[in-house]
Amino acid sequence: MPAEPESAPLAAPGMLATAAEPSIPGPFRLLLQVNLLQVWRKVSGLRQQSPLLTVLIGLFLIGYAALAFTLFHKGLRFAGGFPGLGPVLLERMLFLLFACLFALLLLSNLIISYTNLFRNREVFFLLPQPVPPQVIFRWKFLESTLLASWAFLFLIAPLLSAYGLTREAAWHFYPATAVFIALFIVLPAVAGAWVAVATARFLDRRTFQVAALSVAAALVGISLFYFRPDAVTDEELETRVLVVLDRLLVKTRFAQYPLLPSYWLSAGVQGWADGARTAAMFFGAVLLSHVLFFGGLMFTRMGDFFYAGVSAVQSRASLLGRWGWLGKAWRRRGPDRWDLRPGFGERLLGRVPGLPADVRALILKDARMFWRDTTQWGQTLVLFGLLTVYFMNLRHFSQQLTNPFWIVIVSYLNLGACSLNLATLTTRFVYPQFSLEGKRLWIVGMAPLGLPRVMLTKFAMTTTVSLALTGSLILLSCRMLQLGWDRTLYHTLSVVVMAFTLNGLATGTGVLYPNLKEDNPGRIVSGFGGTFCLVLSFLYIVASVLLLAVGSPWAGTGQVRPGLTIACWLSFALLSALLGWLPMQLARQRVRVFET
């Protein structure tokens, strides 16, 4: 009999089907691929949408990098040119810079991580899906790190390039510095994400609230005590320069604390530039070990804490519920005092004469939306905290101004600083106002106001608020600089004109380039229209400050030409009217198309 063929071994259940099907990527890899594809499509769509604007933004970015590199290079060469003191100044400046940037990165990561993890529709969409919470946290952590760090990278690249050129570093200094920076930005991202999760998880606990407020108050008190200025006489400056310089540098010793990540970065960069590569590699290894340890914890052990934080945030009530003890304290103050009861906003706006009910309702709605968004008022607090530091230093700096030339220079630098603050407010908070209506825009359009009046109401409201804030800043700073009332009035009127122009530019471009699919203001501003608005605002401020300085009746040299002054004023008025009026007119035509 012929031998029977041997039977093939039985395959395990599902083995053949699995071998025939293509491999399915993991959840994290799938999220990464989808988002990278979306980013690529957005970038490709920008070139097709408006090539001219894309070229304009590209030229602006290149121009900024070139200008920043030139200024940093000249400043570093000037500081390093002091005999015997140059290397010490450069070293301390670098340590101080990275220490301050580390603190700012920590705040930025905290705010963005909290919003991205607990106020994001994508998170609420992914949680019910068969995706582990740890995978969701990994992706949002990576996204928050990129959003919070891109501005830091854009700022620090020209500085480090200029520093390497000043120190005549070898070519491998630049890739080594890029590795140091890439490792450094992970640590504030990890710390910011951990604090965001802890805040979301324990915000409603009385102990956490008291501890957070106590720590914040203690840090403010310690900072005021530590950074208080020391009085220096003219005799000490003439006879004891080294002693005075040492007293000034004492205040910066905190930046050289060996356990700070900024110290490891600064020491590594300086060591590589000086040729001490062994020491630089040691600090690089210190950065790498901390990144691997804390980054590994973030990528493997934060899923449960993140899920508990999301559950806690979604189960909380309103502001009054989260801070119930504060609300009760306000209510006990009596009916004649301000309180947080429902209807307070209506009663407050009702006292404004001539304000229609529909306009009042729109203003109240926007104010409540702003207050309920943690990112919005959180970034506002950070911005005004930086301004507080600026004014604290301005008060002491103004006492050293005696030369009329430097008084004029400093006064217009202060005008530029206040104008840039105004541009930050308009670009960050005014531009996304129309887009934040989102898919509810048709409901607003059906209201008795109509979309054109809605746009004008938003313009009037934001102009009033920003003008009140920036006008107060310019008045306060001019008084601190001890300028006369004529110069103070001149700068204040300039800021008033800039406020109308920048608010009109931000409102108009926000309507012309809306993003109705996104509810995150940070992402709306980071889009094409927000970048274009920021570029135009920056160019307008630079041109305006230069025109106002050249046409100033109080020139530092004492030579004033009336013809040049009038020409500069007319150019400033024409430029302001063009950039403020034209976008608003184009936006009014656009909203009429929305209604039809």
C-alpha positions as CSV (number, residue, x, y, z in Angstrom):
1,M,0.0,0.0,0.0
2,P,1.3,3.4,-0.8
3,A,2.3,5.4,2.2
4,E,-0.1,8.0,3.3
5,P,1.2,11.5,3.1
6,E,2.1,13.1,6.4
7,S,-0.5,15.5,7.5
8,A,0.6,19.1,8.0
9,P,0.7,20.2,11.6
10,L,-2.4,21.9,12.8
11,A,-2.1,25.7,12.9
12,A,-3.1,27.6,16.0
13,P,-6.5,29.2,15.9
14,G,-6.2,32.5,14.0
15,M,-2.7,32.0,12.9
16,L,-3.5,31.9,9.2
17,A,-5.7,35.0,9.4
18,T,-3.1,36.9,11.4
19,A,-0.3,36.0,8.9
20,A,-2.5,37.2,6.0
21,E,-3.6,40.5,7.6
22,P,-1.3,43.5,7.6
23,S,0.2,44.4,10.9
24,I,-1.7,47.1,12.8
25,P,0.4,49.8,14.5
26,G,0.1,50.4,18.2
27,P,-2.2,53.1,19.6
28,F,0.6,55.6,20.3
29,R,2.2,55.0,16.9
30,L,-1.2,55.4,15.2
31,L,-1.9,58.7,17.0
32,L,1.6,59.9,16.0
33,Q,1.1,59.0,12.3
34,V,-2.3,60.5,12.1
35,N,-1.2,63.8,13.6
36,L,1.9,64.0,11.5
37,L,-0.2,63.5,8.4
38,Q,-2.5,66.3,9.5
39,V,0.4,68.6,10.1
40,W,1.8,67.8,6.7
41,R,-1.5,68.4,5.0
42,K,-1.9,71.8,6.7
43,V,1.6,72.9,5.7
44,S,0.9,71.8,2.1
45,G,-2.4,73.6,2.1
46,L,-0.8,76.8,3.2
47,R,1.2,77.0,0.0
48,Q,-1.9,76.5,-2.0
49,Q,-4.0,78.9,0.0
50,S,-1.9,82.0,-0.3
51,P,1.7,81.7,-1.6
52,L,2.3,85.4,-1.2
53,L,1.5,85.4,2.5
54,T,3.5,82.2,3.0
55,V,6.6,83.9,1.4
56,L,6.0,87.0,3.6
57,I,6.0,85.0,6.8
58,G,9.1,83.0,5.7
59,L,10.9,86.3,4.9
60,F,9.9,87.6,8.4
61,L,11.2,84.5,10.1
62,I,14.5,84.7,8.2
63,G,14.8,88.4,8.9
64,Y,14.1,87.9,12.6
65,A,16.8,85.2,12.8
66,A,19.3,87.4,11.0
67,L,18.5,90.5,13.1
68,A,18.6,88.6,16.4
69,F,21.9,86.9,15.5
70,T,23.4,90.3,14.6
71,L,22.2,92.0,17.8
72,F,23.3,89.1,20.0
73,H,26.7,88.9,18.4
74,K,27.4,92.6,18.9
75,G,26.1,92.5,22.4
76,L,28.3,89.5,23.3
77,R,31.3,91.1,21.8
78,F,30.7,94.3,23.7
79,A,30.2,92.5,27.0
80,G,33.2,90.3,26.4
81,G,35.5,93.2,25.5
82,F,35.9,94.5,29.0
83,P,39.5,93.7,30.1
84,G,39.5,91.0,32.8
85,L,35.7,91.2,33.3
86,G,34.5,90.1,29.9
87,P,34.6,86.3,30.4
88,V,33.1,86.6,33.9
89,L,30.2,88.7,32.6
90,L,29.5,86.3,29.7
91,E,29.6,83.3,32.0
92,R,27.2,84.8,34.5
93,M,24.9,86.1,31.8
94,L,24.6,82.7,30.2
95,F,23.8,81.1,33.6
96,L,21.3,83.7,34.4
97,L,19.6,83.5,31.0
98,F,19.1,79.8,31.1
99,A,17.9,79.9,34.7
100,C,15.2,82.5,33.8
101,L,14.2,80.6,30.7
102,F,13.9,77.4,32.7
103,A,11.4,79.1,35.0
104,L,9.4,80.4,32.0
105,L,9.5,77.0,30.3
106,L,8.1,75.5,33.5
107,L,5.2,77.9,33.7
108,S,4.5,77.5,30.0
109,N,4.5,73.7,30.2
110,L,2.3,73.9,33.3
111,I,-0.4,76.0,31.6
112,I,-0.3,74.2,28.2
113,S,-0.2,70.7,29.8
114,Y,-3.2,71.4,32.0
115,T,-5.2,72.7,29.0
116,N,-4.1,70.0,26.7
117,L,-4.7,67.2,29.2
118,F,-7.9,68.3,30.9
119,R,-9.6,70.8,28.6
120,N,-9.2,69.2,25.2
121,R,-11.9,67.6,23.1
122,E,-9.5,65.0,21.7
123,V,-8.8,63.7,25.1
124,F,-12.6,63.3,25.8
125,F,-12.9,61.5,22.5
126,L,-10.1,59.1,23.1
127,L,-10.9,58.1,26.7
128,P,-14.0,56.0,25.8
129,Q,-12.1,54.4,23.0
130,P,-10.0,51.2,23.4
131,V,-6.9,53.3,24.0
132,P,-5.1,53.0,27.4
133,P,-4.9,56.2,29.4
134,Q,-1.1,55.9,29.5
135,V,-1.0,56.1,25.7
136,I,-3.3,59.2,25.7
137,F,-1.0,60.8,28.3
138,R,2.1,60.0,26.2
139,W,0.7,61.7,23.1
140,K,-0.6,64.8,24.9
141,F,2.6,65.1,26.9
142,L,4.6,65.1,23.6
143,E,2.3,67.5,22.0
144,S,2.4,69.9,25.0
145,T,6.2,69.8,25.1
146,L,6.4,70.8,21.4
147,L,3.8,73.6,21.8
148,A,5.5,75.0,24.9
149,S,9.1,74.8,23.7
150,W,9.1,75.9,20.0
151,A,9.3,79.6,21.0
152,F,12.2,78.9,23.3
153,L,14.1,77.1,20.5
154,F,13.3,80.0,18.1
155,L,14.7,82.5,20.6
156,I,17.8,80.6,21.7
157,A,19.1,79.4,18.4
158,P,20.4,82.9,17.2
159,L,21.9,83.5,20.7
160,L,23.8,80.3,20.9
161,S,25.0,80.7,17.3
162,A,26.3,84.2,18.2
163,Y,27.9,82.8,21.3
164,G,29.8,80.1,19.4
165,L,31.0,82.6,16.9
166,T,32.1,85.0,19.7
167,R,34.0,82.3,21.5
168,E,35.5,81.0,18.1
169,A,34.1,77.5,18.9
170,A,34.8,74.5,16.6
171,W,32.1,73.3,14.2
172,H,31.1,70.4,16.4
173,F,30.0,73.0,19.1
174,Y,26.7,73.6,17.3
175,P,25.4,70.0,17.0
176,A,26.6,69.3,20.6
177,T,24.6,72.4,21.7
178,A,21.6,71.2,19.8
179,V,21.8,67.9,21.8
180,F,22.1,69.7,25.1
181,I,19.0,71.9,24.3
182,A,17.0,68.8,23.2
183,L,17.7,67.1,26.5
184,F,17.1,70.3,28.5
185,I,13.6,71.0,27.3
186,V,12.4,67.6,28.5
187,L,12.9,68.4,32.2
188,P,10.7,71.4,32.5
189,A,8.1,69.6,30.4
190,V,8.1,66.7,32.8
191,A,7.9,69.0,35.8
192,G,5.1,71.1,34.2
193,A,3.1,68.0,33.3
194,W,3.4,66.5,36.8
195,V,2.3,69.8,38.5
196,A,-0.6,70.0,36.0
197,V,-1.8,66.5,36.9
198,A,-1.4,67.1,40.6
199,T,-3.3,70.4,40.3
200,A,-6.1,68.7,38.4
201,R,-6.3,65.9,40.9
202,F,-6.1,67.8,44.2
203,L,-7.4,71.3,43.3
204,D,-10.6,70.9,45.3
205,R,-8.9,70.0,48.5
206,R,-8.5,72.7,51.2
207,T,-5.0,71.6,52.2
208,F,-3.8,71.8,48.6
209,Q,-5.3,75.2,48.1
210,V,-3.8,76.6,51.3
211,A,-0.4,75.0,50.5
212,A,-0.3,76.4,47.0
213,L,-1.2,79.9,48.1
214,S,1.3,79.7,50.9
215,V,4.1,78.6,48.6
216,A,3.3,81.3,46.1
217,A,3.3,84.0,48.7
218,A,6.5,82.7,50.2
219,L,8.2,82.7,46.8
220,V,7.1,86.3,46.2
221,G,8.3,87.4,49.6
222,I,11.7,85.7,49.2
223,S,12.1,87.1,45.7
224,L,11.4,90.7,46.9
225,F,13.8,90.3,49.8
226,Y,16.6,88.6,47.8
227,F,16.5,90.9,44.8
228,R,16.1,94.2,46.7
229,P,18.6,96.8,45.2
230,D,21.7,98.0,47.0
231,A,22.4,101.7,46.9
232,V,25.7,102.6,45.3
233,T,27.3,106.0,45.6
234,D,29.3,107.8,42.9
235,E,32.4,107.6,45.0
236,E,32.2,103.8,45.2
237,L,31.7,103.6,41.4
238,E,34.9,105.7,40.8
239,T,37.2,104.0,43.4
240,R,35.9,100.5,44.0
241,V,34.6,99.2,40.7
242,L,35.5,95.6,41.3
243,V,33.8,95.6,44.7
244,V,30.6,97.2,43.3
245,L,30.6,94.7,40.4
246,D,30.9,91.8,42.9
247,R,28.0,93.2,44.9
248,L,25.9,93.3,41.7
249,L,26.9,89.7,40.7
250,V,26.0,88.4,44.1
251,K,22.3,88.6,43.2
252,T,22.8,86.2,40.3
253,R,24.5,83.4,42.3
254,F,21.2,81.5,42.5
255,A,21.7,80.7,38.8
256,Q,24.8,78.8,39.6
257,Y,23.2,76.3,42.0
258,P,24.6,73.0,40.9
259,L,21.2,71.1,41.2
260,L,19.4,73.3,38.6
261,P,19.0,71.8,35.1
262,S,19.9,75.2,33.7
263,Y,23.3,74.9,35.5
264,W,24.0,71.6,33.7
265,L,23.0,73.1,30.3
266,S,25.1,76.3,30.8
267,A,28.1,74.5,32.1
268,G,27.9,72.0,29.2
269,V,27.6,74.7,26.6
270,Q,30.4,76.8,28.0
271,G,32.7,73.8,28.6
272,W,32.3,72.6,25.0
273,A,33.0,76.2,23.7
274,D,36.1,76.4,25.9
275,G,37.4,73.0,24.7
276,A,36.8,71.2,28.0
277,R,34.9,68.4,26.3
278,T,35.3,65.9,29.2
279,A,33.5,68.3,31.6
280,A,30.9,69.1,29.0
281,M,30.2,65.5,28.3
282,F,29.8,64.9,32.1
283,F,27.1,67.5,32.3
284,G,25.5,66.1,29.2
285,A,25.4,62.7,30.8
286,V,23.8,64.3,33.9
287,L,21.1,65.8,31.7
288,L,20.7,62.5,29.9
289,S,20.3,60.4,33.1
290,H,17.7,62.7,34.5
291,V,15.8,62.8,31.2
292,L,15.8,59.0,31.0
293,F,14.7,58.5,34.6
294,F,12.0,61.1,34.8
295,G,10.9,60.7,31.2
296,G,10.7,57.0,31.7
297,L,8.4,57.5,34.7
298,M,6.2,59.9,32.7
299,F,5.9,57.4,29.8
300,T,5.2,54.3,31.9
301,R,3.6,55.4,35.2
302,M,1.4,58.5,34.8
303,G,-1.6,56.9,33.1
304,D,-3.5,56.1,36.3
305,F,-2.8,59.5,37.8
306,F,-3.9,61.2,34.6
307,Y,-7.1,59.2,34.5
308,A,-7.8,60.1,38.1
309,G,-7.1,63.8,37.3
310,V,-9.5,63.8,34.4
311,S,-12.2,62.2,36.5
312,A,-11.7,64.8,39.3
313,V,-11.9,67.7,36.8
314,Q,-15.0,66.4,35.2
315,S,-16.7,65.8,38.5
316,R,-16.2,69.3,39.9
317,A,-18.8,72.0,39.9
318,S,-18.2,75.6,38.8
319,L,-15.7,78.1,40.2
320,L,-17.9,78.6,43.3
321,G,-18.0,74.8,43.8
322,R,-14.2,74.5,43.6
323,W,-13.6,77.5,45.9
324,G,-16.7,77.0,48.1
325,W,-15.0,78.3,51.2
326,L,-14.1,81.5,49.3
327,G,-17.7,82.0,48.1
328,K,-19.1,81.6,51.5
329,A,-16.7,84.1,52.9
330,W,-17.8,86.6,50.2
331,R,-21.5,86.0,50.9
332,R,-21.0,86.6,54.6
333,R,-19.8,90.1,53.9
334,G,-23.4,91.3,53.5
335,P,-25.8,92.2,50.6
336,D,-24.3,95.7,50.1
337,R,-20.9,94.4,49.1
338,W,-19.8,92.8,45.8
339,D,-20.3,89.0,45.8
340,L,-20.1,86.1,43.4
341,R,-23.8,85.3,43.2
342,P,-25.4,84.5,39.8
343,G,-26.5,87.7,38.1
344,F,-23.6,89.9,39.3
345,G,-22.4,90.4,35.8
346,E,-25.8,91.4,34.5
347,R,-26.2,93.9,37.4
348,L,-22.8,95.4,36.7
349,L,-23.3,95.8,32.9
350,G,-26.8,97.1,33.5
351,R,-25.4,100.2,35.2
352,V,-23.5,101.2,32.0
353,P,-25.7,103.8,30.3
354,G,-26.7,103.4,26.6
355,L,-25.7,99.8,26.4
356,P,-28.3,97.7,24.5
357,A,-29.5,94.4,26.0
358,D,-28.2,92.3,23.1
359,V,-24.7,93.9,23.2
360,R,-24.7,93.5,27.0
361,A,-25.5,89.8,26.6
362,L,-22.7,89.2,24.1
363,I,-20.1,91.0,26.3
364,L,-21.2,89.0,29.3
365,K,-21.0,85.7,27.3
366,D,-17.5,86.5,26.2
367,A,-16.4,87.5,29.7
368,R,-17.7,84.2,31.2
369,M,-16.1,82.2,28.4
370,F,-12.7,83.9,29.1
371,W,-13.0,83.3,32.9
372,R,-13.9,79.6,32.5
373,D,-10.9,79.0,30.2
374,T,-7.9,78.3,32.5
375,T,-5.4,78.8,29.7
376,Q,-6.7,82.3,29.0
377,W,-6.5,83.9,32.4
378,G,-3.5,81.7,33.4
379,Q,-1.4,83.2,30.6
380,T,-2.7,86.6,31.4
381,L,-1.4,86.2,35.0
382,V,2.0,85.2,33.6
383,L,2.1,88.1,31.2
384,F,1.3,90.7,33.9
385,G,3.7,89.0,36.3
386,L,6.5,89.6,33.8
387,L,5.3,93.2,33.5
388,T,5.5,93.6,37.3
389,V,9.1,92.5,37.2
390,Y,9.7,95.0,34.4
391,F,8.2,97.9,36.3
392,M,10.1,97.0,39.5
393,N,13.4,97.2,37.7
394,L,12.3,100.3,35.8
395,R,11.7,102.2,39.0
396,H,15.3,101.7,40.1
397,F,16.8,102.2,36.6
398,S,15.2,105.6,36.2
399,Q,17.2,107.0,39.1
400,Q,20.5,106.8,37.0
401,L,19.2,108.7,34.0
402,T,20.8,112.2,33.8
403,N,21.9,112.5,30.1
404,P,19.1,113.9,27.9
405,F,20.1,111.6,25.0
406,W,19.7,108.5,27.1
407,I,16.4,109.8,28.5
408,V,15.0,110.0,25.0
409,I,16.4,106.5,24.1
410,V,15.0,104.8,27.2
411,S,11.6,106.5,26.9
412,Y,11.1,105.2,23.3
413,L,12.4,101.8,24.3
414,N,9.7,101.9,27.0
415,L,7.2,102.9,24.4
416,G,8.2,99.9,22.3
417,A,7.9,97.6,25.3
418,C,4.4,98.8,26.1
419,S,3.4,98.5,22.4
420,L,4.8,95.0,22.2
421,N,2.7,94.1,25.2
422,L,-0.3,95.5,23.5
423,A,0.4,93.4,20.4
424,T,0.8,90.3,22.5
425,L,-2.6,91.0,24.1
426,T,-4.4,91.6,20.8
427,T,-2.8,88.6,18.9
428,R,-3.2,86.2,21.8
429,F,-6.7,87.1,23.1
430,V,-8.4,89.3,20.4
431,Y,-7.6,87.3,17.2
432,P,-9.2,84.0,18.3
433,Q,-12.4,85.6,19.5
434,F,-14.4,85.1,16.3
435,S,-13.0,81.6,15.8
436,L,-14.0,80.6,19.4
437,E,-17.6,80.8,18.4
438,G,-16.9,77.6,16.5
439,K,-19.8,75.6,15.2
440,R,-22.1,77.7,17.3
441,L,-21.5,80.6,14.9
442,W,-24.9,80.1,13.2
443,I,-26.6,80.6,16.5
444,V,-24.9,83.9,17.1
445,G,-25.6,84.9,13.5
446,M,-29.4,84.3,14.1
447,A,-29.3,86.7,17.0
448,P,-30.8,90.2,16.6
449,L,-27.3,91.7,16.5
450,G,-26.2,90.0,13.3
451,L,-22.6,89.0,12.6
452,P,-21.5,92.5,11.5
453,R,-22.6,94.0,14.9
454,V,-21.1,91.0,16.7
455,M,-17.8,91.7,15.1
456,L,-18.0,95.5,16.0
457,T,-19.1,94.7,19.5
458,K,-16.1,92.4,20.0
459,F,-13.8,95.1,18.6
460,A,-15.2,97.8,20.9
461,M,-15.0,95.5,24.0
462,T,-11.4,94.4,23.3
463,T,-10.3,97.9,22.4
464,T,-11.7,99.3,25.7
465,V,-10.1,96.6,27.8
466,S,-6.7,96.6,26.1
467,L,-6.6,100.4,26.0
468,A,-7.4,100.7,29.7
469,L,-4.6,98.2,30.5
470,T,-1.9,99.5,28.1
471,G,-2.8,103.2,28.8
472,S,-2.3,102.6,32.5
473,L,1.0,100.9,31.8
474,I,2.4,103.7,29.7
475,L,1.3,106.4,32.2
476,L,2.8,104.5,35.1
477,S,6.1,103.9,33.2
478,C,6.4,107.5,32.1
479,R,6.0,108.7,35.6
480,M,8.6,106.2,36.8
481,L,11.0,107.5,34.2
482,Q,10.2,111.0,35.5
483,L,9.2,112.3,32.1
484,G,7.4,115.6,31.8
485,W,3.6,115.8,31.2
486,D,4.1,116.9,27.6
487,R,6.2,113.7,26.8
488,T,3.8,111.6,28.8
489,L,0.8,112.9,26.9
490,Y,2.7,112.3,23.6
491,H,3.4,108.7,24.4
492,T,-0.1,108.1,25.7
493,L,-1.7,109.4,22.6
494,S,0.6,107.2,20.5
495,V,-0.5,104.2,22.5
496,V,-4.2,105.1,22.0
497,V,-3.7,105.2,18.3
498,M,-1.8,101.9,18.3
499,A,-4.6,100.3,20.4
500,F,-7.3,101.0,17.9
501,T,-5.0,99.9,15.0
502,L,-3.8,96.6,16.6
503,N,-7.3,95.7,17.8
504,G,-8.7,96.4,14.3
505,L,-5.9,94.3,12.7
506,A,-6.5,91.4,15.1
507,T,-10.3,91.5,14.8
508,G,-10.2,91.8,11.0
509,T,-7.6,89.0,10.4
510,G,-9.5,86.8,12.9
511,V,-12.6,87.0,10.7
512,L,-10.7,86.7,7.4
513,Y,-8.8,83.6,8.6
514,P,-11.1,81.8,11.0
515,N,-10.6,78.3,12.4
516,L,-14.1,77.2,13.4
517,K,-13.1,73.6,14.0
518,E,-10.7,74.3,16.9
519,D,-11.7,75.4,20.4
520,N,-8.1,75.8,21.8
521,P,-7.1,79.5,21.5
522,G,-3.4,78.6,21.5
523,R,-3.8,76.4,18.4
524,I,-6.0,79.1,16.7
525,V,-3.3,81.7,17.2
526,S,-0.6,79.3,16.1
527,G,-2.3,78.9,12.7
528,F,-1.6,80.8,9.5
529,G,-3.8,83.8,10.2
530,G,-2.5,84.2,13.8
531,T,1.1,84.1,12.5
532,F,0.3,86.7,9.8
533,C,-1.4,89.0,12.4
534,L,1.7,88.7,14.6
535,V,4.0,89.5,11.8
536,L,2.0,92.6,10.7
537,S,1.7,93.7,14.4
538,F,5.5,93.5,14.9
539,L,6.3,95.3,11.7
540,Y,3.8,98.0,12.5
541,I,5.2,98.6,16.0
542,V,8.8,98.8,14.7
543,A,7.8,101.3,12.0
544,S,5.6,103.3,14.4
545,V,8.2,103.6,17.2
546,L,10.9,104.7,14.7
547,L,8.6,107.3,13.1
548,L,7.6,108.6,16.5
549,A,11.2,108.8,17.7
550,V,12.5,110.5,14.5
551,G,9.6,113.0,14.5
552,S,9.8,113.7,18.3
553,P,9.8,117.3,19.3
554,W,12.3,116.4,22.1
555,A,15.3,115.1,20.2
556,G,18.3,114.1,22.3
557,T,20.6,116.3,20.2
558,G,18.4,119.4,20.6
559,Q,17.9,119.8,16.9
560,V,14.2,119.6,15.8
561,R,13.1,120.1,12.2
562,P,9.3,120.9,12.0
563,G,9.0,119.6,8.5
564,L,10.4,116.2,9.4
565,T,8.3,116.0,12.5
566,I,5.1,116.7,10.6
567,A,6.0,114.2,7.9
568,C,6.7,111.5,10.5
569,W,3.4,112.2,12.3
570,L,1.4,112.0,9.0
571,S,3.1,108.8,8.1
572,F,2.3,107.3,11.5
573,A,-1.3,108.3,11.2
574,L,-1.6,107.0,7.6
575,L,0.0,103.7,8.5
576,S,-2.3,103.3,11.5
577,A,-5.4,104.1,9.6
578,L,-4.5,101.7,6.8
579,L,-3.7,98.7,9.0
580,G,-6.6,99.3,11.3
581,W,-9.4,100.2,8.9
582,L,-8.6,98.0,5.9
583,P,-8.9,94.6,7.7
584,M,-12.1,95.7,9.4
585,Q,-13.7,96.6,6.1
586,L,-12.7,93.3,4.5
587,A,-13.9,91.5,7.6
588,R,-17.3,93.2,7.4
589,Q,-17.7,92.0,3.8
590,R,-16.7,88.5,4.9
591,V,-19.3,88.2,7.7
592,R,-22.0,89.3,5.3
593,V,-21.0,86.3,3.2
594,F,-21.3,84.1,6.4
595,E,-24.8,85.3,6.9
596,T,-25.9,84.5,3.4
